[in-house]
Amino acid sequence: MALIKKMIGAVVKEIRVNIVDPEFNVVYLQTDKGVFAIQGEIGGEYLGIYLLEVLPEITNQNGYMIVSYPVYDCFIGRRICEVHQIGEAWKGHGIEICFETIPERTLIVQSIYSGDKPKDCEDCLRLGMGVYEFIYRTKHTETDRSNR
């Protein structure tokens, strides 16, 4: 995880995901500082980060795929301002990546070993997006009251 500090300040140019059908195995962040590969280690119990020379090509070869991941398109062109480790080995180890100009969204890559994992998923990743709110909104309160 020593590369976490190097990720800070990088501008994301492209994001791809390696899939061994049906599991997410590696997230690739192509940045102006290089290509960061985020993947599970020792059967997926914790994450490792590697710096690659080249972004892997998009491919689909009988269940082995490298694809773009449209869910993360909102992070393309954004500068990474913070990277935090979350969880711990064997209990959902992962990273949360924060970006300048969009404090309400974060990119999350986490080990599948975080709570109850789906059947047929073993040493893979769980991909997510943190969505945060900072302002109390009356609209939420009205909706909450009508659902009681």
C-alpha positions as semicolon CSV with decimal commas, in nm:
position;residue;x (nm);y (nm);z (nm)
1;M;0,000;0,000;0,000
2;A;0,303;0,226;-0,025
3;L;0,174;0,356;-0,358
4;I;-0,126;0,522;-0,191
5;K;0,076;0,841;-0,140
6;K;0,184;0,842;-0,505
7;M;-0,182;0,828;-0,616
8;I;-0,256;1,160;-0,444
9;G;-0,249;1,444;-0,696
10;A;-0,287;1,212;-0,998
11;V;-0,548;1,297;-1,261
12;V;-0,752;0,997;-1,374
13;K;-0,756;0,954;-1,753
14;E;-0,927;0,617;-1,786
15;I;-1,065;0,336;-1,568
16;R;-1,082;-0,028;-1,668
17;V;-1,176;-0,344;-1,482
18;N;-1,047;-0,698;-1,525
19;I;-1,326;-0,954;-1,499
20;V;-1,287;-1,329;-1,476
21;D;-1,651;-1,408;-1,536
22;P;-1,841;-1,322;-1,322
23;E;-1,596;-1,169;-1,071
24;F;-1,417;-0,831;-1,063
25;N;-1,045;-0,904;-1,017
26;V;-0,844;-0,589;-1,088
27;V;-0,924;-0,217;-1,119
28;Y;-0,690;-0,018;-1,343
29;L;-0,665;0,359;-1,303
30;Q;-0,474;0,522;-1,586
31;T;-0,346;0,855;-1,456
32;D;-0,092;1,120;-1,543
33;K;0,139;0,945;-1,291
34;G;0,108;0,599;-1,446
35;V;-0,135;0,307;-1,434
36;F;-0,235;0,195;-1,086
37;A;-0,360;-0,164;-1,060
38;I;-0,567;-0,242;-0,749
39;Q;-0,616;-0,613;-0,684
40;G;-0,674;-0,871;-0,417
41;E;-0,381;-1,051;-0,257
42;I;-0,358;-1,394;-0,090
43;G;-0,699;-1,507;-0,211
44;G;-0,852;-1,160;-0,192
45;E;-0,828;-1,109;0,184
46;Y;-0,656;-0,772;0,143
47;L;-0,567;-0,536;-0,143
48;G;-0,243;-0,458;-0,316
49;I;-0,162;-0,163;-0,543
50;Y;0,088;-0,187;-0,829
51;L;0,222;0,067;-1,076
52;L;0,215;-0,057;-1,436
53;E;0,382;0,081;-1,746
54;V;0,081;0,031;-1,976
55;L;-0,297;0,018;-1,938
56;P;-0,418;-0,329;-2,046
57;E;-0,615;-0,335;-2,370
58;I;-0,991;-0,390;-2,371
59;T;-1,054;-0,758;-2,447
60;N;-1,308;-1,039;-2,419
61;Q;-1,159;-1,387;-2,434
62;N;-1,391;-1,667;-2,319
63;G;-1,476;-1,531;-1,975
64;Y;-1,161;-1,320;-1,930
65;M;-1,242;-0,954;-1,993
66;I;-1,092;-0,612;-1,954
67;V;-1,362;-0,351;-1,992
68;S;-1,438;0,011;-1,917
69;Y;-1,662;0,055;-1,614
70;P;-1,925;0,327;-1,682
71;V;-2,023;0,354;-1,314
72;Y;-1,686;0,522;-1,253
73;D;-1,697;0,759;-1,554
74;C;-1,769;1,054;-1,322
75;F;-1,411;1,021;-1,190
76;I;-1,242;1,052;-1,530
77;G;-1,062;1,384;-1,563
78;R;-1,064;1,434;-1,185
79;R;-0,763;1,482;-0,956
80;I;-0,724;1,243;-0,663
81;C;-0,700;1,443;-0,341
82;E;-0,705;1,166;-0,077
83;V;-0,679;0,787;-0,059
84;H;-0,784;0,608;0,259
85;Q;-0,752;0,247;0,364
86;I;-1,079;0,104;0,490
87;G;-1,155;-0,220;0,670
88;E;-0,877;-0,462;0,753
89;A;-0,731;-0,787;0,621
90;W;-0,990;-1,068;0,627
91;K;-1,263;-0,812;0,709
92;G;-1,329;-0,601;0,403
93;H;-0,989;-0,445;0,342
94;G;-1,009;-0,177;0,076
95;I;-0,942;0,176;-0,034
96;E;-1,161;0,479;-0,076
97;I;-1,040;0,738;-0,327
98;C;-1,153;1,101;-0,295
99;F;-1,145;1,357;-0,576
100;E;-1,117;1,734;-0,602
101;T;-1,438;1,915;-0,700
102;I;-1,670;1,623;-0,612
103;P;-1,654;1,580;-0,233
104;E;-1,990;1,402;-0,231
105;R;-1,863;1,097;-0,430
106;T;-1,577;0,854;-0,374
107;L;-1,449;0,550;-0,560
108;I;-1,438;0,237;-0,341
109;V;-1,251;-0,086;-0,411
110;Q;-1,287;-0,349;-0,141
111;S;-1,217;-0,716;-0,080
112;I;-1,520;-0,942;-0,123
113;Y;-1,466;-1,045;0,239
114;S;-1,677;-0,766;0,383
115;G;-1,990;-0,897;0,543
116;D;-2,190;-1,169;0,373
117;K;-2,043;-1,239;0,029
118;P;-2,250;-1,362;-0,265
119;K;-2,244;-1,732;-0,358
120;D;-1,982;-1,835;-0,613
121;C;-1,763;-1,532;-0,538
122;E;-1,431;-1,607;-0,375
123;D;-1,112;-1,407;-0,423
124;C;-1,264;-1,111;-0,605
125;L;-1,324;-0,741;-0,550
126;R;-1,631;-0,549;-0,452
127;L;-1,661;-0,218;-0,639
128;G;-1,865;0,072;-0,513
129;M;-1,917;0,442;-0,496
130;G;-1,955;0,640;-0,178
131;V;-2,231;0,900;-0,204
132;Y;-2,232;1,153;0,078
133;E;-2,457;1,437;0,182
134;F;-2,343;1,737;0,382
135;I;-2,662;1,941;0,410
136;Y;-2,980;1,859;0,600
137;R;-3,266;1,880;0,354
138;T;-3,629;1,939;0,453
139;K;-3,743;1,733;0,154
140;H;-3,591;1,419;0,313
141;T;-3,772;1,490;0,637
142;E;-4,108;1,528;0,462
143;T;-4,054;1,200;0,273
144;D;-3,952;1,021;0,594
145;R;-4,262;1,141;0,779
146;S;-4,498;1,032;0,502
147;N;-4,354;0,679;0,511
148;R;-4,438;0,625;0,879
